[in-house]
Amino acid sequence: MGLFDRFRKKVKQADEDTSFMTEEGSELAEKAIAEREAALRSMSEEDKAPEGKIENDSEWDDFEDDITDPFATPTNSKERKRAAREQATKSSQEPLKRPKTNPMDSTTGRRLAESDVSFEIDLSEFQTNIGGMVISGGPVLDEILEELEDELLSSDMGHDAASELITNLRAHLIGSRVSRKAPLSEVVERSLRGALLSLLKAGYWDFDRTIRSFLSEGAPVVIMMVGVNGTGKTTTSAKIAKRLDDQGYGVVLAAADTFRAGAIDQLAAHADRLGIRCIKSQRGGDSAAVARDAIESAKARGDEVVIIDTSGRMQNKSNLMDELQKVHRVTKPHLVIFVADALAGNDAVTQAIEFQRRLTFDGAALCKLDTDARGGAALSISHATGRPIILAGTGQGYDDLEPFDPNWLVDQLLS
């Protein structure tokens, strides 16, 4: 049984049960409508207000060393849910590094090119101004939404994201006027689609358009790849290089992962296969110096893009994070992209949150998205960090990297 199947079954059963519907004009209907208006107004005000506790210090200039290990995972379902709630409470009390100005600005203050992807869901075909029914809520709807929340948590969605989705869905459903002929299951599923998309819409920008915009201001454009160990950062760097090379740009790869000799060799091998230059040093070299040399080499030869492949960092290792800071300080990259593994599930979300608590990024590249049937990580990363997923790995080949399409992901989850 796939994701949302039990939820759909509950909703279809409710089609025959009108206990959470009430006649237009009734006292219960007026109460539900007023509740909906208040909830939507509150959500709108929250969107306009500054998010949470935002630190005023430079995201890449200082951080604290006391970071707990996010990979000590509980062993059973009950413990995992309890741990998720405790982590959500703890996270809400700690400052999370966010963009200090416009969410469409990069970590170095450059303007990102906004995407034209649509997040709006049209429910007009089901709605009516007069003569319809009003969704009033009640125990049946509560049971349906509780079933949905359980499915979301089982899909590797973070507790905060699941709770916000349920709140969003409830706010849009209760008080809605719908035609008597409207199938309730279709109304709820269309609303669910909108709620899922709402988790992915924060600061959504277009990768290709942003690169073109930066190039209009002068070359080379510098892209810094970051993330924890083993997420596919080097392969993703090569895929991005291939994508930009296909678009006619001169690309230079910088093997700034000097911690592992194998990483240098791996990136160099990718570069050879792609016919792209790779700037490297011996194992143990200065990562910032390698990155700087790559930029200088690109300037000298007229190349347009430099992609810096940094070493994987466990975000609780201060000395390694210091090195990343130095690379960022020396290169002042146009973009910082966090690479995550979709199959890591909730671990990928925790990694993104904790990494951003130390060093901010502009967007995420999510690997192995084609093999992740549950999709909770993709939904939660955007919601938890306020930064979008902008690239999706969909296979092993160099061409298997695409701009992330939130509508595609939602289609997959609901299909």
FENPEPE-V566882 format. One line per field, one symbol per residue. phi: phi as a letter, one per 30 degrees, with the letter a starting at -180 (. if undefined). burial: b if it has 9 or more other ideal C-beta (glycine too) atoms within 8 Angstrom, else e. A space follows every 50 residues. Layout:
phi->???
burial->???
This chain:
phi->.deiddddddddddecbcdccbdejddddddddddddddddddddddddd dhccdcddeccaaccdcdddcdcdcbddddddddddddddddccdcdbed cddccddciddddddcdccdcccddccbdbicccdcikeddedddddddd ddddciddddddddddddddddddjdcbdddddeddddddddeddddddc cdhdbcddddedddddckcddccccblddicjddddedddeddddddjdd cbccdddcdcdddddddddeddddicdbcbbdeiddeddddddddddddd cidcbcccccddbddccddddeddedddddchddbccdcbceddhddddd eddddddcbdbcacccdhddccdcidddddddddcicddcbbdblddddd bbedceddddeddcd
burial->eebbebbbebbeebbeeeebbbebebebbbbbbbbbbebbeebeeeeeee eeebeeeebbeeeeeebeebeeeeeeeebbbbbbbebbeebeeeebbbbe eeeebbbeeeebbeeeeebebebeebbeeeebbbbbbeebbbbbbebbbe bbbebbbbbbbbbbbbebbbbbbbbbbbbeebebbbbbbbbbbbbbbbbb bbbbbbbebbbbbbbeeebbbbbbbbbbeebbbbbbbbbbbbbbbeeebb bbbbbbbbebeebbebbbebbeebebbbbbbeeebebbbbbbbbbebbbe eebbbbbbbbbbbebeeeebbebbbbbbbbbebbbbbbbbbbebbbbbbb bbbbbbbbbbbbbbbbbbbeebebbbbbbbbbbbbbbbbbbbbeeeebeb bebbbbbebbeebbe
